[in-house]
Amino acid sequence: MTAAFLVLGLVQAVVTPIAEGWTGELFVVGSTLPMAWRRTRPVEAAVLASAFWLIPLDGFPILGFVVVILQFFAVGSRGEPTAAVLAVTVWASAAGAVGTLLGPEPPVAAVGGVIVVVAPVLAGRLVQHLRRQNELLTTLHAQLREEKERAEEAAVGAERARIARELHDVVGHEVTLIAIQAEAASAALELDPKRATEPVEAIRVTAHRTLSEIRSVLDVLSPSETNDGRGTEGLAAIADRARAAGILGELTETGTPLPDSSPVSMAVRRIVLECLTNAGRHAPQRPVAVVVDWGRDTVELTATNPVPSGTPLVPGRGLDGIRHRATLLGGSSAVDVADGVFSVRVRIPTAVNA
């Protein structure tokens, strides 16, 4: 492009001279050639080109205004720092006004000499601002996409942990019952094989129920399938099954329970189940007392059972699941061992169902 403007300018200077001697050709070369560096050195190129405007002329290159517009648009869109852009704009405006006054044009034409410099610089600055805004938006979009991906990964991890806790609660409890019944059946077989019928039947029923519970947990992985209501067994039924399996325990429930489908009710059922399972696994043949008080604003659950002397409190997946369920619903939990008694205390606000 620079070569084309240079050739056309020289042709005009030769055919219709714009100054005496070689002055016209010098003006064309000096004011046009620096345009070749407008993208890499816009400020320096503009300073050099505008210096030649001070040469007195009898006319002006036809394409000279186009060269000036391109040159100073590059100054506005590519020039840095801002102070240098401002300085070269002032210099070029002054040079353009002086050069116009030295030529044949009327003095009022000096205004045009200033406008032809300032307007492209302002337009270039606006384009630079929009370009930077687009770059910023592109960067922000990429960051938001990364944040979304991290959030999705975190959600997947949380869901996996939740499913693992659900499976632990279900399988741990039911397998504990199966193990207790299996020991009872083994003892009955040695004494009287007919007496083994009842524990074996209990093992069969428990195994089928375990499969049903596992399916209800895994239903969350298949949203298109409907839930048929499995997993809404009441607290009394859970306690009865535990007693039938040989876990000595007493359940006391006061107040008005929330609907079975509420998040708090489901959490309480799982916590009671976990407490009974822990008692049967870690303190067999020792009674466990579970008290559930359904208050107006909170539900309080306390489970206590004796443990062998010196038993340490060792956190496990079951206790972590209790804490997580309570925290998830805005509640709290506390677990400790004191004076040979293992206790679990849970408080969950019932307002979460509102």
C-alpha positions in Angstrom: 0.0 0.0 0.0 2.8 2.4 0.9 4.5 1.8 -2.4 1.3 2.5 -4.3 0.8 5.9 -2.5 4.4 6.7 -3.0 4.4 6.0 -6.8 1.1 7.9 -7.4 2.4 10.9 -5.4 5.6 11.0 -7.3 3.7 10.8 -10.6 1.6 13.8 -9.6 4.7 15.7 -8.5 6.3 15.2 -11.9 3.3 15.7 -14.1 1.8 18.7 -12.1 4.6 20.0 -9.9 3.5 21.0 -6.4 6.8 22.9 -5.6 9.9 24.2 -7.4 12.7 21.8 -8.3 12.8 18.5 -6.4 11.1 19.9 -3.4 7.7 18.3 -4.3 9.3 14.9 -4.8 11.1 15.3 -1.5 7.8 16.1 0.2 6.1 13.1 -1.3 8.8 10.7 -0.3 9.3 12.2 3.2 5.6 12.3 4.1 4.6 9.0 2.5 7.4 6.5 3.1 7.2 6.5 7.0 3.7 5.0 6.6 5.4 1.7 6.0 6.2 1.6 9.7 2.8 2.8 11.0 2.0 -0.7 12.5 5.4 -1.3 14.2 6.5 2.3 15.0 3.4 4.4 14.7 4.6 7.3 16.9 8.1 7.6 15.4 6.7 7.3 11.9 4.1 10.0 12.4 6.7 12.4 13.9 9.0 11.9 10.9 6.3 12.2 8.3 4.8 15.4 9.8 8.2 17.0 9.9 8.1 17.3 6.1 4.8 19.2 6.2 6.8 22.3 7.1 8.1 22.4 3.5 6.4 25.2 1.6 4.3 24.0 -1.4 2.3 25.4 -4.2 -0.2 22.6 -4.0 -0.8 19.3 -2.2 -0.6 15.6 -3.2 -4.1 14.4 -4.2 -3.8 11.3 -2.0 -2.0 13.1 0.8 -5.0 13.4 3.0 -5.6 9.6 2.8 -2.0 9.0 3.8 -2.4 11.3 6.8 -5.6 9.6 7.9 -4.0 6.1 7.7 -0.9 7.3 9.5 -2.6 8.9 12.4 -5.3 6.3 12.7 -2.4 3.9 13.4 -1.1 6.3 16.0 -4.4 6.3 17.8 -5.0 2.5 17.6 -1.5 1.2 18.1 0.5 4.1 19.7 1.8 3.8 23.3 2.1 5.3 25.8 -0.8 7.7 25.8 1.6 10.6 26.6 3.6 9.9 23.4 0.3 9.8 21.4 -0.8 13.1 22.8 2.6 14.7 22.1 2.8 13.6 18.5 -0.8 14.6 17.9 -0.1 18.1 19.2 3.1 18.3 17.1 1.5 17.1 13.9 -1.5 19.4 14.4 0.9 22.4 14.7 2.9 21.2 11.7 -0.2 20.8 9.7 -1.5 24.2 10.5 1.9 25.9 9.8 2.3 24.0 6.6 -1.1 25.0 5.4 -0.4 28.7 6.2 2.8 28.5 4.2 0.9 27.2 1.2 -1.5 28.8 -1.3 -4.6 27.8 0.7 -6.5 30.5 2.7 -5.7 30.7 6.5 -9.0 29.1 7.4 -7.7 25.9 5.8 -5.4 25.5 8.8 -8.4 24.2 10.7 -8.7 21.3 8.3 -5.0 20.6 8.8 -5.6 20.1 12.5 -8.8 18.1 12.0 -7.2 15.7 9.6 -4.8 14.8 12.4 -7.0 14.8 15.5 -10.0 13.0 14.1 -8.1 9.8 13.0 -6.3 9.7 16.3 -9.5 9.8 18.3 -11.1 7.1 16.0 -8.0 4.9 16.5 -8.1 5.4 20.2 -11.8 4.3 20.3 -11.0 1.2 18.2 -8.1 0.4 20.6 -10.5 0.7 23.6 -13.1 -1.6 22.0 -10.3 -4.1 21.1 -9.1 -4.2 24.7 -12.7 -4.6 25.9 -13.2 -7.5 23.6 -9.9 -9.1 24.8 -11.0 -8.6 28.4 -14.4 -10.1 27.7 -12.8 -13.0 26.0 -10.5 -13.6 29.0 -13.4 -13.3 31.4 -15.4 -15.7 29.4 -12.6 -18.2 29.5 -12.3 -17.8 33.3 -16.0 -18.2 33.7 -15.9 -21.4 31.6 -13.0 -22.7 33.8 -15.0 -21.8 37.0 -18.0 -23.6 35.6 -16.0 -26.7 34.8 -14.5 -26.7 38.3 -17.9 -26.2 39.8 -19.3 -29.1 37.8 -16.3 -31.3 38.8 -16.9 -30.4 42.5 -20.6 -31.2 42.1 -19.8 -34.6 40.6 -17.4 -35.3 43.5 -20.0 -34.2 46.1 -22.6 -36.4 44.4 -20.2 -39.4 44.4 -19.5 -38.8 48.1 -23.2 -38.6 48.9 -23.9 -41.8 47.0 -21.0 -43.5 48.8 -22.5 -42.4 52.2 -25.9 -43.6 51.2 -24.5 -47.0 50.2 -22.4 -47.2 53.3 -25.5 -46.5 55.5 -27.7 -49.1 53.6 -25.1 -51.8 53.1 -23.5 -51.4 56.5 -26.7 -51.7 58.4 -28.2 -54.5 56.4 -25.0 -56.5 56.3 -24.7 -56.1 60.1 -28.2 -57.6 60.5 -27.3 -60.4 58.1 -24.1 -61.2 60.0 -26.0 -61.3 63.4 -28.7 -63.5 61.9 -26.0 -65.8 60.3 -24.4 -66.2 63.7 -27.8 -67.1 65.2 -28.4 -69.6 62.4 -25.0 -71.2 62.9 -25.6 -71.6 66.6 -29.1 -73.0 66.0 -27.8 -75.6 63.5 -25.5 -77.0 66.2 -28.3 -77.3 68.7 -31.5 -77.8 66.7 -31.6 -77.4 62.9 -35.3 -76.6 63.0 -34.6 -73.5 65.0 -32.3 -72.2 62.2 -35.3 -71.6 59.9 -36.3 -68.3 61.4 -32.8 -66.6 61.2 -32.3 -68.0 57.7 -35.6 -66.5 56.6 -34.6 -63.2 58.2 -31.3 -63.4 56.2 -33.3 -63.9 53.0 -35.7 -61.0 53.7 -32.9 -58.7 54.7 -30.9 -59.5 51.6 -33.9 -58.7 49.3 -34.5 -55.5 51.3 -30.8 -54.6 50.9 -31.0 -54.9 47.1 -34.1 -52.8 47.1 -32.4 -50.1 49.2 -29.4 -50.1 46.9 -31.6 -49.7 43.9 -33.3 -46.7 45.5 -30.0 -45.1 46.2 -28.7 -45.7 42.6 -31.9 -44.3 41.1 -30.3 -40.9 41.3 -28.0 -42.0 38.6 -31.0 -42.5 36.3 -33.2 -39.4 36.5 -35.5 -40.7 33.8 -36.7 -43.5 36.1 -39.3 -42.7 38.7 -38.9 -43.5 42.3 -41.4 -45.9 43.6 -41.3 -44.8 47.2 -38.7 -47.2 48.5 -36.5 -46.0 51.3 -39.3 -44.4 53.4 -39.4 -46.9 56.2 -40.4 -45.3 59.5 -38.2 -45.1 62.6 -40.3 -47.7 64.5 -39.8 -50.2 61.7 -36.1 -49.6 61.6 -35.9 -50.2 65.4 -38.0 -53.3 65.1 -35.8 -54.8 62.4 -32.8 -54.0 64.5 -34.3 -55.8 67.6 -35.3 -58.7 65.4 -31.8 -59.0 64.2 -30.5 -59.1 67.8 -29.5 -55.5 68.3 -30.7 -54.6 71.8 -32.3 -51.1 71.6 -35.1 -48.8 72.6 -36.5 -46.0 70.4 -38.4 -43.1 72.0 -40.0 -40.7 69.6 -41.8 -37.5 70.8 -43.5 -34.6 69.1 -45.0 -34.6 65.7 -42.8 -36.1 63.0 -42.3 -34.3 59.7 -43.6 -36.0 56.4 -41.5 -39.0 55.4 -40.5 -37.4 52.1 -39.0 -34.3 53.8 -35.2 -33.9 53.8 -35.1 -33.7 57.6 -37.1 -36.9 58.0 -34.9 -38.8 55.5 -31.7 -37.5 57.3 -33.1 -38.6 60.7 -33.9 -42.1 59.4 -30.4 -42.5 58.0 -28.8 -41.2 61.3 -30.9 -43.6 63.4 -30.0 -46.4 61.1 -26.3 -45.5 61.4 -26.5 -45.3 65.2 -28.1 -48.8 65.4 -25.6 -50.2 63.0 -22.6 -48.8 64.9 -24.0 -50.2 68.2 -24.6 -53.6 66.7 -21.1 -53.7 65.1 -18.9 -52.2 67.8 -20.9 -53.0 71.0 -22.8 -56.2 70.4 -25.2 -57.4 73.0 -25.2 -54.0 74.6 -28.4 -51.9 74.7 -28.6 -48.7 72.6 -31.1 -46.0 73.5 -32.3 -43.7 70.7 -34.4 -40.6 71.5 -35.9 -38.4 68.7 -37.7 -35.3 69.8 -39.6 -33.5 67.0 -39.8 -30.0 68.2 -41.4 -27.0 66.6 -38.2 -25.5 65.2 -35.7 -28.3 65.6 -35.5 -32.0 65.8 -33.1 -33.4 68.4 -31.7 -36.9 68.2 -29.7 -38.6 70.9 -28.3 -42.1 70.7 -26.3 -43.7 73.6 -24.9 -47.1 74.3 -22.4 -48.6 76.6 -19.0 -49.5 75.2 -16.1 -51.6 76.5 -13.9 -49.7 78.9 -11.0 -47.8 77.1 -12.8 -47.8 73.7 -11.3 -44.8 71.7 -13.4 -42.6 69.6 -12.3 -43.4 66.0 -14.0 -41.3 63.3 -15.2 -43.4 60.3 -17.3 -43.1 57.3 -20.5 -43.6 59.3 -19.8 -40.7 61.7 -18.7 -38.5 58.9 -22.0 -39.3 57.2 -23.9 -38.2 60.3 -22.0 -35.0 60.5 -22.4 -34.3 56.8 -26.2 -34.9 56.9 -26.7 -32.6 59.8 -24.4 -29.8 58.4 -26.1 -30.0 55.0 -29.4 -29.2 56.6 -28.0 -26.4 58.7 -27.7 -28.5 61.9 -24.9 -29.8 64.1 -23.7 -33.0 65.5 -21.5 -34.1 68.4 -20.0 -37.5 69.1 -18.0 -38.5 72.2 -17.1 -41.3 74.6 -17.3 -40.6 78.3 -17.6 -42.9 81.4 -18.0 -45.9 79.2 -20.9 -44.5 77.2 -20.8 -43.7 73.5 -23.1 -40.9 72.6 -24.3 -39.2 69.4 -26.2 -35.9 69.6 -27.7 -34.2 66.5 -29.7 -31.0 66.1 -31.4 -30.2 62.8 -33.7 -27.2 62.1 -37.0 -28.2 60.8 -37.4 -24.9 58.9 -35.4 -26.4 56.0 -38.7 -28.1 54.9 -40.5 -24.7 54.5 
